[in-house]
Amino acid sequence: MGFQFLHLARNPKQQAKLRANPELIPQAVEELLRFYSIVNPIRTATKDVQIGEAQIRKGECVLLSLELANFDSTEFQNPTSVDFNRGASRRHFSFSAGPHHCIGSHLARRELIIAIQEWLARVPRFEATDMDKIEIRASGVFGLENLHFKWTPSDGS
């Protein structure tokens, strides 16, 4: 949620687009999930394997950077940009895939949609402040430890 709100705070045109077209929020959530994938699962090798120059031995831990697949230009046109008109494609790996697909992905999507809908309905145009004070947690699951926003209430108070 933090990366999605930070993106909207740093991109006022896209924030305005969602305010003017709230029906785009579900596909915006999918696009932001693709762009800001936060999970890097760790797996244990079940057998020895050689991948290119790398030898992975049975029992070794492997960190999977699934988020890199979300930037595959053969799957996503212009993958390094956030495009809310890309469509609500769920072909990204933000919730992993196959037997490791996150069982809570439907709940997470719904929570993100509701959070953005309710925030944009109640908070006027907002922007990020104190960008140098944002702390990013980089581990198996990336996250933001804090965010600082500012906005001016629409009634001037």
N, C-alpha and C positions, 0 to 999 in steps of 0.2 A: 504494500500500500504506500509505503514511504516514497519509493522511486516513482510511482505513478503520480502522486501529488507533487513531488518535486518537479517532474516533467511539466505538469500543467502550470506550475508557478513560474517556470522558466520559459514557457512558450505561450505567451498571451493570445496569439492568434488561434492556436488550437484550443485553448481554454474557452475563448469566445465562440468558437465553432460548436463546442459541446453545449454551451449555454443556449445558443440559438437553435441547436438541433439535438435535444436530449435523447432522441431515438438512436443516435449514433453511439451512445455510451457503451452498449454491449460490445460493438465491434472495436471501439477505442480501447476497451479493457483487453480484448484479445491481442490487439496490436501492441499495447504497452506490456503485456505479459511476454510477448515474443521479444520485444526490444530489451526489456529489463528482466530477463530470466535470472532468478536468484538462487536456484538450487544446483549444487555441484555434488552429485551423489558419489559416495565412495563404495567401491565394490572390491571383493576379495577374489583374486584369480583362483579358479578351480583346477587349473592345469597349467603346465609350462606352455608358454607361447612366445613366438618371435614375431614382432610387428616392426617391419623395416629394420632399423639398426637396434631397436630396443628388445631386450630379453626380459620377459615378465615371468617370474617363477610362481608356481603354485603356492598359495598362501599370502602372496604379497598384496598390499592394498593399492588400488588404482583409483585416482581421482578423475572422474569423467566430467569434462567441460561440455555438457550438453548445450549450453547457451550458444556455443559456437555454431551448432547446426542451425540455429535460428537466424544466422546471417549468411546462409547458403544462397548464393545468387542464382542457382539453378532452380531453387524453390520459391524464392521471394525476390521480386523485381525491386531493384534499388533497396537492398536490405539494410543499409546503414542510415536510412531515414525512417522517421515515424510517420506513417500515412494512415490516418483513420479511415480513408476510403479504400484501403487494401481489401477490406472485407473481413468478416469474422472467421477467418481461417483458424482452425484448431490444429493445424499441421505443425505447430511449433512443439518444442520439447520442454516447455517450461514446467510441465508436470511429469516429466519423464515419459516412458512409453512401455508398451507390452506389459509383462507381469509386474513391472515396477511402477506402473502409472499410479499417480497419487489418487488414493481413494477419496480424498477430500477435495478434489479439483472442482467439482460442481458447487460445493459450498463456498470455496474460495472465490470462484468467479462471481457468484451471487453477492457475496459480501463486498467485493470490489465495486460491482455495479451500483449497489445500494449506497455505499460510502460516497462515491463520486456524485451520484444523483442528488443525495441529500446535502452534501457540501455545496455543490454549485447552486442549489435552490436556496440556500441560507446565507452563504458568504459571498459578498461582492468580489469583484475582480481582485485577485490576490497575487502576490509575488514573493519570491524567496529573498530573504535577507541573511546577512551573516554567513554567506556561503563558506567562508574560511573556517567556520566553527562547526560545520556538519561533520559528524564522525560516521565513517562507513565501517560496518562490521563485515570483514571478509573472511569467511570460513566455509564450511560446507553449505551454509545458507547465508547469502549476502543480505545485508540490511542496513538501514540508517538508524543510528542511535538517537538522533535528534533532527529537528527541522525548525526553522524560524521563518514565519510568514508575516507579512503585513498587508493590511487592506484598510480602506476607508469605508465606514458604514455608509450605505446609500442615503440615509436620512441626514447625514452630516454630523451626527452625534458621536 
